[in-house]
């Protein structure tokens, strides 16, 4: 701790003096804020994990898009009157996710980059707007600005011939979900599903990337890291018990929103304790049901759910206990 403190002070002093370093600091914090952490070291580890996952999944543009989206959102966030929130990266994290999502779901063309730039900037405006609407209930915007902005762009791609949504799921009806199957799950299956659930928060599966994400969480809060793993494991276990698609379970597609719900309810917006743990587990379980419901709901439109199950579940579970929230949530 004695060696880290002077370095952090030196870093802060330099970010206050140099605008470019300030934007770098805000961007690092913005990436970390995707999982509610306000720490540039966490953000750096998250960026490393994103590059590992993107390159391992043969989509390096998603990693670079993440950089572009986060930096653009960090610069745009200066329009907000809340300077502290801007410096903490709270106007940048939605741009970070938009920067990943657009290259994942839209074919790489100059127009794709135009969509990414527009989406990253608009995500900041959407964050200010949604946060202002929700402040009465003392509920954060969470990743709703990312989801809504990205959905608009992805839906619009069906109307524009020059935007190719090659990474989008094929629009279809949901009858195939009805078919039952007998599956035998191994320990490695649950490990893969749990770890992939952590990395899928940033839209890619990857064991090594997940370890970097968990390490990044642990830098700021070991409790948060534990809740992320717990949320992913419970969601994976429940999805198996309910008979969800095994391929989607193993890829972490039933767990990533539960990871965010677990961290949000268990540590960030409530004081950790056994009652909060039970409350959080309830939120995790309901997130899995919302995930399945939204998979079916959006299938005919050819849209991914993104992190909307987490947003809906967290809003539902945060409003009832707003009077018991920690001071920082005010």
LINTAZI-V596998 format. One record per pair of residues at least 12 apart in sequence whose C-alpha atoms are under 8 Angstrom apart, sorted by the first residue. I is the first residue (numbers start at 1). J is the second residue. D is the distance in Angstrom with one decimal. If there is no record, write none. Layout:
# LINTAZI-V596998
i | j | d
I | J | D
I | J | D
This chain:
# LINTAZI-V596998
i | j | d
23 | 71 | 6.9
23 | 74 | 6.3
23 | 75 | 6.8
24 | 71 | 7.5
25 | 40 | 6.2
25 | 87 | 8.0
26 | 40 | 7.9
26 | 74 | 6.2
26 | 86 | 7.3
26 | 87 | 5.5
26 | 88 | 6.3
26 | 89 | 5.0
26 | 92 | 7.5
27 | 43 | 7.9
27 | 70 | 5.6
27 | 71 | 5.6
27 | 74 | 5.9
27 | 89 | 6.5
27 | 92 | 6.6
28 | 40 | 4.8
28 | 41 | 7.5
28 | 42 | 7.6
28 | 43 | 4.4
28 | 44 | 6.0
28 | 89 | 7.6
29 | 42 | 7.6
29 | 43 | 5.5
29 | 88 | 6.1
29 | 89 | 4.9
30 | 43 | 7.2
30 | 70 | 6.8
30 | 74 | 7.5
30 | 88 | 7.1
30 | 89 | 3.9
30 | 90 | 6.1
30 | 91 | 7.2
30 | 92 | 4.6
30 | 93 | 4.4
30 | 96 | 7.2
31 | 43 | 5.1
31 | 46 | 6.8
31 | 47 | 7.2
31 | 70 | 7.1
31 | 89 | 7.6
31 | 92 | 7.2
31 | 93 | 5.4
31 | 96 | 6.1
32 | 46 | 6.6
32 | 93 | 7.5
33 | 89 | 6.5
33 | 90 | 6.6
33 | 93 | 5.7
34 | 93 | 5.3
34 | 94 | 7.4
34 | 96 | 8.0
34 | 97 | 7.9
34 | 143 | 7.8
35 | 217 | 7.9
35 | 260 | 6.6
35 | 263 | 7.5
36 | 263 | 7.9
36 | 264 | 7.5
36 | 268 | 7.1
37 | 217 | 7.1
37 | 220 | 6.6
38 | 88 | 6.2
38 | 89 | 7.4
38 | 220 | 7.7
39 | 220 | 6.6
41 | 216 | 7.2
41 | 219 | 7.5
42 | 215 | 7.9
42 | 216 | 4.3
42 | 217 | 6.4
42 | 219 | 6.3
42 | 220 | 6.9
43 | 216 | 7.2
45 | 212 | 6.0
45 | 213 | 6.7
45 | 215 | 7.5
45 | 216 | 5.4
46 | 212 | 6.6
46 | 213 | 5.5
46 | 216 | 6.3
47 | 63 | 7.9
48 | 209 | 7.9
48 | 212 | 7.5
49 | 208 | 7.5
49 | 209 | 4.3
49 | 210 | 7.1
49 | 212 | 5.5
49 | 213 | 6.3
50 | 63 | 6.0
50 | 202 | 7.2
50 | 209 | 6.8
51 | 63 | 5.1
52 | 208 | 7.6
52 | 209 | 6.0
53 | 199 | 8.0
53 | 204 | 6.0
53 | 205 | 6.8
53 | 206 | 5.6
53 | 208 | 7.8
53 | 209 | 5.6
54 | 204 | 6.8
56 | 206 | 7.8
57 | 204 | 7.3
57 | 205 | 8.0
59 | 103 | 7.8
59 | 104 | 7.2
61 | 103 | 6.2
61 | 108 | 7.9
62 | 99 | 6.8
62 | 100 | 4.6
62 | 101 | 7.1
62 | 102 | 7.6
62 | 103 | 5.1
62 | 104 | 6.2
63 | 100 | 6.4
64 | 99 | 7.9
65 | 99 | 4.5
65 | 100 | 5.6
65 | 102 | 7.9
65 | 103 | 6.9
65 | 116 | 7.4
66 | 95 | 7.8
66 | 96 | 5.1
66 | 97 | 6.7
66 | 98 | 7.4
66 | 99 | 4.2
66 | 100 | 4.8
67 | 96 | 7.0
67 | 99 | 7.1
68 | 96 | 8.0
68 | 99 | 6.5
68 | 117 | 7.8
69 | 95 | 4.9
69 | 96 | 5.1
69 | 97 | 7.6
69 | 98 | 6.5
69 | 99 | 4.3
69 | 100 | 7.8
69 | 116 | 6.8
69 | 117 | 6.7
69 | 120 | 5.2
70 | 92 | 5.6
70 | 93 | 6.7
70 | 94 | 7.9
70 | 95 | 5.1
70 | 96 | 4.3
70 | 97 | 8.0
70 | 99 | 7.0
70 | 120 | 7.4
71 | 92 | 7.6
72 | 95 | 7.4
72 | 117 | 7.3
72 | 120 | 6.4
72 | 121 | 6.5
73 | 91 | 6.6
73 | 92 | 4.8
73 | 93 | 7.8
73 | 94 | 7.8
73 | 95 | 5.2
73 | 96 | 7.6
73 | 120 | 5.6
73 | 121 | 5.6
73 | 123 | 7.5
73 | 124 | 6.1
74 | 86 | 7.4
74 | 89 | 7.0
74 | 91 | 6.6
74 | 92 | 5.0
76 | 121 | 6.2
76 | 124 | 6.8
77 | 91 | 5.4
77 | 92 | 6.9
77 | 124 | 6.2
80 | 128 | 7.4
91 | 124 | 5.6
91 | 127 | 6.8
91 | 128 | 7.9
92 | 124 | 7.0
94 | 120 | 7.4
94 | 123 | 6.0
94 | 124 | 7.3
94 | 127 | 7.9
94 | 143 | 6.1
94 | 145 | 6.4
94 | 146 | 4.8
95 | 119 | 7.4
95 | 120 | 4.4
95 | 121 | 7.1
95 | 123 | 5.9
95 | 124 | 7.1
95 | 146 | 6.9
96 | 120 | 7.6
97 | 146 | 6.5
97 | 202 | 6.8
98 | 116 | 6.8
98 | 119 | 6.5
98 | 120 | 6.0
98 | 123 | 7.8
98 | 146 | 5.9
98 | 149 | 7.8
98 | 150 | 6.4
99 | 116 | 5.9
99 | 120 | 6.7
100 | 202 | 7.3
100 | 203 | 7.5
101 | 150 | 7.4
101 | 203 | 7.1
102 | 115 | 7.3
102 | 116 | 6.0
102 | 150 | 7.3
103 | 116 | 8.0
104 | 167 | 6.1
105 | 154 | 7.7
105 | 165 | 5.7
105 | 166 | 6.2
105 | 167 | 3.9
105 | 168 | 5.2
106 | 154 | 7.8
106 | 163 | 7.1
106 | 164 | 5.7
106 | 165 | 4.4
106 | 166 | 5.7
106 | 167 | 5.9
106 | 168 | 7.5
107 | 163 | 7.5
107 | 164 | 5.4
107 | 165 | 6.1
107 | 166 | 5.8
107 | 167 | 7.3
111 | 162 | 7.5
111 | 163 | 6.8
112 | 163 | 7.0
115 | 153 | 7.1
119 | 149 | 6.1
119 | 150 | 6.9
119 | 153 | 7.6
122 | 149 | 7.1
123 | 145 | 5.4
123 | 146 | 5.9
123 | 149 | 6.2
124 | 145 | 7.6
126 | 145 | 5.3
126 | 149 | 7.8
127 | 141 | 6.4
127 | 144 | 7.9
127 | 145 | 5.4
130 | 145 | 7.4
137 | 319 | 6.3
137 | 322 | 7.3
138 | 319 | 7.5
138 | 322 | 6.7
138 | 329 | 7.3
138 | 330 | 6.6
139 | 315 | 6.8
139 | 318 | 6.8
139 | 319 | 6.8
142 | 311 | 6.5
143 | 307 | 6.8
143 | 308 | 7.6
143 | 311 | 6.6
144 | 307 | 7.8
144 | 308 | 6.7
144 | 311 | 6.3
147 | 306 | 6.3
147 | 307 | 6.7
147 | 308 | 6.5
151 | 303 | 7.3
154 | 303 | 7.3
155 | 301 | 8.0
155 | 303 | 7.5
168 | 302 | 6.3
168 | 303 | 6.5
168 | 304 | 7.3
169 | 299 | 7.7
169 | 302 | 5.1
169 | 303 | 6.4
169 | 304 | 7.0
170 | 299 | 7.7
170 | 302 | 5.2
171 | 299 | 5.6
171 | 300 | 4.6
171 | 301 | 5.3
171 | 302 | 4.0
171 | 303 | 7.7
172 | 299 | 5.8
172 | 300 | 4.7
172 | 301 | 7.6
172 | 302 | 7.2
173 | 296 | 8.0
173 | 299 | 6.4
173 | 300 | 5.4
174 | 296 | 5.9
174 | 299 | 6.8
174 | 300 | 7.7
177 | 245 | 7.9
180 | 243 | 7.5
181 | 243 | 7.7
183 | 246 | 7.7
189 | 250 | 6.2
190 | 233 | 7.5
190 | 236 | 6.9
190 | 237 | 7.4
190 | 250 | 7.2
192 | 207 | 7.2
192 | 250 | 5.9
192 | 251 | 7.3
192 | 252 | 7.7
193 | 232 | 7.8
193 | 233 | 7.7
193 | 236 | 6.1
193 | 249 | 5.8
193 | 250 | 4.0
193 | 251 | 5.8
193 | 252 | 4.8
193 | 255 | 7.7
194 | 229 | 6.9
194 | 232 | 5.0
194 | 233 | 5.0
194 | 236 | 6.2
194 | 250 | 7.8
194 | 252 | 6.5
194 | 255 | 7.1
195 | 207 | 6.0
195 | 210 | 5.7
195 | 211 | 7.7
195 | 229 | 7.5
195 | 232 | 7.4
195 | 252 | 7.3
196 | 210 | 6.6
196 | 250 | 7.3
196 | 251 | 5.7
196 | 252 | 4.6
196 | 256 | 7.9
197 | 232 | 5.6
197 | 251 | 7.1
197 | 252 | 3.8
197 | 253 | 6.5
197 | 254 | 7.3
197 | 255 | 4.6
197 | 256 | 4.4
197 | 259 | 7.0
198 | 210 | 5.7
198 | 213 | 7.3
198 | 214 | 7.8
198 | 228 | 7.0
198 | 229 | 7.3
198 | 232 | 6.7
198 | 252 | 7.5
198 | 255 | 7.5
198 | 256 | 5.7
198 | 259 | 6.4
199 | 213 | 7.0
199 | 256 | 7.4
200 | 252 | 6.3
200 | 253 | 6.9
200 | 256 | 5.4
201 | 256 | 5.0
201 | 257 | 6.9
201 | 259 | 7.7
201 | 260 | 7.7
201 | 307 | 7.6
205 | 251 | 6.1
205 | 252 | 7.0
214 | 228 | 7.8
223 | 267 | 7.3
224 | 263 | 5.7
224 | 266 | 7.9
224 | 267 | 6.3
227 | 259 | 7.5
227 | 262 | 5.8
227 | 263 | 5.5
227 | 266 | 6.8
227 | 267 | 7.8
228 | 259 | 4.9
228 | 260 | 7.0
228 | 262 | 6.2
228 | 263 | 5.7
229 | 259 | 7.1
230 | 259 | 7.8
230 | 262 | 7.6
231 | 255 | 7.3
231 | 258 | 5.5
231 | 259 | 4.8
231 | 260 | 7.9
231 | 261 | 7.5
231 | 262 | 5.1
231 | 263 | 7.7
231 | 281 | 7.6
231 | 284 | 6.3
232 | 252 | 7.9
232 | 255 | 4.9
232 | 256 | 6.6
232 | 258 | 6.1
232 | 259 | 5.2
233 | 255 | 7.6
234 | 281 | 8.0
234 | 284 | 7.4
234 | 285 | 7.6
235 | 254 | 6.4
235 | 255 | 5.1
235 | 258 | 6.3
235 | 284 | 6.7
235 | 285 | 6.7
235 | 288 | 6.2
236 | 249 | 6.2
236 | 250 | 7.9
236 | 252 | 7.4
236 | 254 | 6.5
236 | 255 | 5.9
238 | 285 | 7.4
238 | 288 | 7.7
239 | 254 | 6.7
239 | 288 | 7.1
254 | 288 | 6.2
254 | 291 | 6.6
254 | 292 | 7.7
255 | 288 | 7.3
256 | 307 | 7.8
257 | 287 | 6.9
257 | 288 | 8.0
257 | 291 | 7.7
257 | 307 | 5.6
257 | 308 | 7.7
257 | 309 | 6.1
257 | 310 | 4.7
258 | 283 | 8.0
258 | 284 | 5.2
258 | 285 | 7.9
258 | 287 | 5.8
258 | 288 | 6.8
258 | 310 | 6.3
259 | 284 | 7.9
260 | 310 | 6.4
261 | 280 | 7.6
261 | 283 | 6.8
261 | 284 | 6.2
261 | 287 | 7.4
261 | 310 | 5.5
261 | 311 | 7.9
261 | 313 | 7.2
261 | 314 | 6.0
262 | 280 | 5.9
262 | 281 | 7.4
262 | 283 | 7.4
262 | 284 | 6.1
264 | 314 | 7.3
265 | 279 | 7.7
265 | 280 | 5.4
265 | 283 | 7.6
265 | 314 | 7.1
265 | 317 | 7.7
265 | 318 | 7.4
266 | 280 | 5.5
269 | 318 | 7.7
269 | 325 | 6.3
269 | 326 | 6.7
269 | 329 | 6.3
270 | 324 | 7.7
270 | 325 | 5.5
270 | 326 | 6.1
271 | 325 | 7.4
271 | 326 | 6.5
283 | 313 | 6.4
283 | 314 | 7.2
283 | 317 | 6.7
286 | 313 | 6.8
287 | 309 | 5.8
287 | 310 | 6.2
287 | 313 | 5.6
288 | 309 | 7.8
290 | 309 | 5.4
290 | 313 | 7.5
291 | 305 | 7.5
291 | 309 | 5.3
294 | 309 | 7.4
